[in-house]
Amino acid sequence: MTAPAPGWTRRAPVDLPGPEGDNSIAREPLWYAYGRGVDHPEPPPWTWASTPPPDTHVPPPPPRPAGPSTTLPLGTTARLSAVPYPHVPARRRTAAEPDALAHALTTAFAPLRREPENPYNEHRPYASPRCLFPVHAFVGGDGGAWRLLEPARHALTGPPPAAGAPTTRIALTGRYTAIPSAYQWFRGSLVAIELGMVLRALSLGLELFGIPATLTPPGGRARGLLREAGLEHTWEWSLPWLVETAGGPASGPGCVPGPGSVPGPGPGYSGADATAPEEPVPEEPVPAGDPSLTDVVHANRNQTYGTAAAPLTTAVPSALPASRVAPDWAELLWLRHSGRMPRGLHGMVSAARHAPLSADDLATAVAWLGVPPPHPALAAAFEAVTVTAVTQHVEGLAAGVHRLHDGAAHLVRADPTAPAGLEANYGYGLSPVNGCGVAKAPLTVFFSVRPRELFARFGPTGWGAAQHACGWAVHGLCLAAAASGLFARPVRAFKEIPTKDVIGLGEDETIVLSAVVGVPRETGGPVLDLRL
């Protein structure tokens, strides 16, 4: 996230995607094709195909491997309550405690609460559309077997590791069929964005329990990991990212690395496979009847990086101010939410009258947004992302449009009407069944890229890397909001063409992701604590 280049190159309108279907679902494949070099890309034939309504979608059952279910240890919340926010413990240079990784997984993935008046449940430490949570974690040890992390059951399911073998590997992969088919191509983007959010949630969990790790992007043999994990229909899944930790005794192949070292791989798929040649084994095709998913899988399979593992760097900015509402990390994660409505209504509402956001609140948000993703491939893609903020009622900041870079907000245009302009172009406006707090929100943040520039610099991997990086950043914004007593709602529901006019983006830019940061209003409904 750096300063944008001065100005932007206007291209002839014939080169750019047309205005057909001004929403994320319809425009995503057009921008992808444009990034690949197709001028004036046409909508794919499946764009307006009839699909079942999203509310009729039934997610597939969990992909449980054969084997027993092992309950994870309790007490994670008590441990997090003992760590004051924003303090982060030093990473260990000796053997981690036996249950550290289990507590880190619980911190990242375990359900926090159920909200009976919310149409969608349950709620985890990170946001997910419709609480579908398509990204799964498979956990493996040195024996090569993989177990499925089942957050709702607080368990690992699958073949138990060999006696004494430490758990060292976590594979993150998204299941496209967990998302309603009505989302078409956008299923790929939702998975890619959420994988970035999950990566930051997991990085935070590992960091809070002092566990060093490395991150490896998908390589030529990534599909082999999907088969190794027992996933019969690999086309349902995105290519996995691999996190490798160290465990076991303080010496030998399972030791925690010392200064300058990184965890070593065990048998089975590991980070060493990232630079291996692509597998010759053909992949089972997507069944007939879902052509958009065929295109999604094809785009994902082109995103193999061929780069080695890199250390998992920090998820937390340095020198954060203390929070007036979250004394510890358990409370911070509990307070994170996406805005609430009463009586089973959809959407979110932001309080109309509130004290101006403090300069510390804005500084906290900018600091969390500025932490780069952990792998050089993701960090480089994030450098190509423009971050724009529309503000009002923020201490010391003019209402209007700002670019966020180099740790500060830079005014583009003073415009007190900009928040209302955003709400006028939001796809889920105020209605008898839907709340909308965009016009009243003190802060709305947009992440945008120039697709052709992205492909020119990074090739096909740039598309997914930018989405992962934006997911990483928006989860940081969600935690920043929680620390300030606010909510943050990641969204992709703005009509792109008029919204770009409001926030001053170029014709050749597309919005990857946005988030509405608002002041919560009490709904009066119960909130059920599920923490363990």
N, C-alpha and C positions, 0 to 999 in steps of 0.2 A: 504494500500500500504506500505508494510514493506520489510525489507531485505529478499531475498529468502533464503531458507534453503541451507546450503552448499552442493552443488552437487545435483544430482537427481538420483533416483533409476531406473536403466535400466531394462526394462521388456523384456521378450522374444518377438520377433517380432510377434509371432502367437497371442499374446494377444491383440495387437493394431489394430485399424482400418486399412484396406488395402489402397492402393493408388488409388482406384477407384474414378474417378471424382474429381480431385484435385482442388476443388473450394468450396466456402462456402455453396452453395445450396446442393451439393451432400454430403459433409462431415459432416455437422451439425448433422443429425440424427445418424450417426455412432458414433460420440463422445458422444452424449446423451446416446445411448445404452451402450457404453463402461463405462461411468460414473456410470450407474446403475448396472454394474457388468458383462455385457456380454463380453466374450472374443472373439476377432476377429469378431466383428459384421459385418453382411452382409448388403449390401445396400437394403433398402426396395424395394418391387416390383414396386412401383410407381416412382422410381428415374428417369427412362428414359422414363416416359410416355409422350405422345405428349400433349403439352399445347399451347394455343394461344400465339402469340408473345406479349411481354409486351406492345408494342406501340399500340396494338389494345384494350387494357384494358380500360373500361369505369367505373370509380368509382361509387359506388352506391350513390343515393341522400342522403343528410343529414338526420339523424334520428330525424326529428323535432317532438316533442310532440305536441299534440293539444293545442292550446292556442295562445294568442297574441305574437307578437314580440316587445320587449322593447329595444329601442336604449340605448346603454351605454353612459355615459357622455363624452363630449369632453374635451380636454385640458391635456391629459396624457403627451404628448411630452413636453409641456411647463413646466409641473411640474418636469419631469425628467431632463430637461435642467437646472433647478435651483439647482440640486443636484450635486456637483462636484464629479467626479470620482477620487479616489476610496472610498470616504466617504460614509458610510452607516448610516442613521439616527437611533437613539435609538428606540427600540420597545416601543410602547406606554403602559402606565399603566393606562390610563384613556380611556374613550370612543373614538374610532377612528372617524374621520370625516365621514359623511354619505356616500361619494362616494369613500372611500379609497379602498375597495375591488374591485370595478369596475375598478379603475385605475390599481390596481395590476394585474387583469386579462388581461387588455389591454396591460400592459407591457410584460406579458408572452406570449400572443397568437396573438396579432393583427398583420396583415400584415404591413410590413415596406415599401416595394417597389415592383415595377414590372420592370423587365429588358426585354424590347421587343426583344433583340437579343439572349436571353437565351431560350433554348428549354423548360425549365420548370419554371413556375411561379405559385403563388406569393411567396415572400420571407418573412418569419417570423423571430422573434428573435433567433430561433434555427433551425438547419439544419434538413432536412427530405428528404429521397430518392425520387427523381422525384417530389419533392414538393407535395407529396400525403397526408402528415399529417394524418396518420391513428389514432393517439391518440386524443380522444375527451374529453372535460370537460363538465360534467353535474353539475349544480349549484342548491343547494337545501336550503330551509329555514326550520324553525322550524315546518312548517305545513306539512312536508312530501312530498310535490310536488317537482319535478325536472324540471329544464329548461336546454335546450341545449345552450351552448355557441357557437355562430356562428361568428368566428373572421372576416370572409370576409364581413359579414353584420353589424359588430360592434353591435351585439345585443344578447339578451337572448330570447329564444323562448320556450314557454310552459306555463302551468298554473301559473298565478301570485301568489305570496305568500300572505298569509293572511295579512290584514292591520296591519302594525306595526311590523310584524314578521321579524327579521333580517335574512339575508342570512348568513349561518354558515358552509355549507358543500360543498365541491368540490370533485366529483368523477372522477377519471382519468381511462379511459379504452380504449383499442385499438381495432380497427375494422379490422379483418384479411382480409375481402373481399374488403377493400379499396386498397389492394396491388395485383398486377397481379398474377394470379394463376401459372404463369411460375416460380415464386419464391418458390413454393412448401413449404417445411418445413421452409424455411428461413423466411416466413411471420411471424412466431412466434418470431423469433429472432429480426427482424426489429421492431416489435411492442414493445418487451421488452426493447430493447436498446433505442428506442425513448421515451418510458415512463420515463426512467431515465433522459433523456435530458429535457423532459417537467417538470419533478419534480424539476430540478434545476432552470429552467426558472421561474416556478411558485414560488419557494422558494425565488428567487431574487426579483420578483415583490412584494411579501408580505413583504419582508424585507425592500425594498426601501420605502414602505408606512407604515412601523411601525406596521404591523399586526402580532401578535403572532398566532401560529397555532400548531396543532398536526398532525401526520401522522400515519395511521393505515394500515397495510398490509391486503391482502385478508384473510378472515377467512371462517369458515364453512357456513356462510349465505351470502357470497358475491354474489352468483347468484341471491339472492333475491333483491339485489340492482339493478341489470340489469333489472329485471322485473319491479321493482318499478319505474325505469326511463322510462318505456314504450318501452323497446327494445324487440320486439316480438320474434326475432330469437336470443336467447342468445348465440348460438354457434358461431355467427359471432364475438363475443367480448371476450376480455381477462377479467379475474377477476379484479375487480376495486380496486385501492388504494384510500383511503379516506383521504382527508385533511379537518380538522375541525378548523374553525376560531371562533372568538367571535365577536359579534356586538351588536348593540342596545344601550340601556342606560347604564350608568356607574354603575348600580346596578341591581340586579335581575338575572334571568337565562341567559340573553343575554349579560352579562357584559364582558368587556375585562379583562382577568385574571391578577391578581397581581403577585408579585414575588412568585415563587414556585408552582403556580397553572397552570392548563391547561384548554382550552375551554371544556365546557360540552356538551354532545350530546343532540339533540332534538328528537322528535318523528320520527318514520321511521328508516331506516337503519342508524346505527351510529357505532362509534368505539367500543361501548360496544358489538356489534355483532361479533367482530373479534374472540373471544374465545368461541362463542356459538357452539353447535354441528352442524354437517353438515345437510343440509336440506334433507329430504327424498324425495322431489319432483324430479322425473327424468327429465333430460334435453332433449329437442328435439334433435335428432341426426343430424349431418351434412348430407345434401342431398347426394344421390349417385352421383358419378362422380368426387368427389374431395377427394380421399383417403388420400392424404398428409395432407389436412386440418383436417381430422378426427384425425390424429396422433398429429397435433399441438394442437388441443383443448384438447385432452386427457392429453398431457404433461402439459398444463396450468392448468387444473383442479386438477392436483396433487400438485399444488403449493399453498396450503393453509397453512398459518403460525401459526395460533392459538396464536398469541402474541398480546398484548395490544398496545394502542396508545403510541407514544413517541413524545416529543416536536420536532417541525421542527427547526433544528439547522441552523447555518449560511450557506449560499451559497458562501460567499465571504471570501477569506483569509485575515488575518490581516497584517498590516504593508506593504501594497503594495506600490511600488513607483508610483509617478504621471505618467500619460501617456503623451507622446509628441504629440499625435494626437487626443486624446479624452479628452477634458476638463471636460465633464460631462457624466452622464449615458445615456442620449438620444443619444449622439454622439457615445458612445461605441457600443450600440446596432445597430445603423445605420451602423457602419463600419464592423460589423461581416458579413462575407460571405465565401463561400466555393471555391473561385477561379472562374474566368470568362474566357470565350472565345469569340471572335468576330463572327459576321455573322451567328449566330445560330449553331455554332459548339458545340460539346459535350466536356466534360472533363475540365481540368484546365491547366494553364501554370504558371510556376514560373520563374522570371527573372534570366537569367544566370549570370549576373554580378551585384553584389551588395556589399555594405559594410558589413563586418562581423556583425552578430547579436551580440548585446551587452550582457554583463554579466547580466544587468538588464532585458533584454528580456528573457533570459533563466531562471532567478530567478522568473520572473513573471509567466512563464509557469509552472515551478515546483511547485510554491505556489498554483496556481489554481488547478493543478492535485492532490495536497496533501490534499485538503479539503475532509473529509470523508462524505459519504452520511448520511442523517439525522436519519434514524431509526437504532437501534442496529443490526437488521437482515441484513440490507444492508451494514452497516459499517463492520460487521464481514466478510461478503462475500468479500468485497473489500480488506480486509487484505490478502485474498488468491489470489489476482490478482498480477501478475508480470508485471511491466511497463518497457518497453524497448524503448530507443531512438536511432535512427540512425542520426548522426549529421555531418555537414560540415559547414565551414565558420562561426563558433560560437566562439566569443572572449573567449580565455582562455581555450578552450576545444578541445581536439584532435578529428580529423575526425574519425568516426568509430562507434562502438556499445557501448552503455552505459545502465546500469540499473538505474532507477530513484527510489530512496527510501530515507526515512529519510531526505527529503528536499534537496537532492543533486543528482548530476549525478555521477555515479561510472563507470569508464572505464572497459569494458569487453575485448574489442579488438580494437586496433587502426587499421583502415582499410579505407583509402580514397576511395576505390572502392565500399564500401557497398551501397551508394545511387544508383549507376548504377546497382548493383546487384539486388536491390529492383525493379527498373523499368523494368529490364529484366523479372521479375516474376509478373508483374502487368497485370491484365486481360484486361485492356483497354489502350493498348500502343499507341504511336504516330502513327497517320494515317491521310489520307486526310480529315477525318471528325471528328477527335478526338485529343484533346491536352493532353499531359501528362507531368506534371512537377515534377515527382518523383525524377528523377536523379539530378535535379537542386535544389530541396528543401533543405533548411538548416536543417530541422528537420522533421523526420517522427517517430511517436510514435505508439507502439503496446501494446495492453493489452492482456494478455494470462493467462490461468488457466490450472490446471491439473484436468480433469473432475472426475477421480475416487477419488482423494483426496477431491474434492468439495462435492461429494455425501456422502463420508464417514463422513465428518464433519457436513454437513447441511441437508442431505437427499435431496429429490426432489426439495425443495425450493432453494437449492444452485445454481442450473442452472439459474433460472430466476433472483435471487438476484444478481448474478455476472453480468448478462447482464444489469440489471438496474443500478448497481454501475458503470459499464464502461460507460454507457450512461451519467450518472451524471458527471463523470470525463471528458469525451470528450467535453461536452458542456462548462465546465470550461476552457479547453484548447482553444476552439473556442473564448471565451471571452478574454483570455490572448493574443491570436494572434491579435485580433482586437485592443487591447490596445497598441500593438507594431507595428501597421500598416501592419500586415501580414494577410494572409487568412489561414483558417484551414478547411480541407475537410475530414470529417469522411468517411471511405471507408471499404469495405469488399471484395475487388476485387483482393487481392494478392493470388497467388497460394501457398497454405499453406506449402507443403512439402519442396520445395526449399527455401522459405522465412524463414522457421524456421532454415535452415542451415545458412543463411546469418546473422540472429540475435542471433544465439546461443541458441535456445530453445531445451529442451529435447524431446525425441520421444513421451513421454506421455503428452505433452502439446498441447493445441490448441489455436489458435488466436481468441479471442472474437471480437475484434474491432481494427481498426487502424485509424490514421489520418495523412494526409500530410499537413505540415505547410510550406507555400511558400511565396515568395515575389510577390505581385500582379503586373501585367502589365496592363496598360491602354488599353482598347479595342476601345475606341472612341465612343461606343454606349451610348444611353441615359439611364438614371436611373430615374424612375418615383417615386416620393415621395408619399407614401400612408398614412403617419403617421397622427394621429388625436390628 
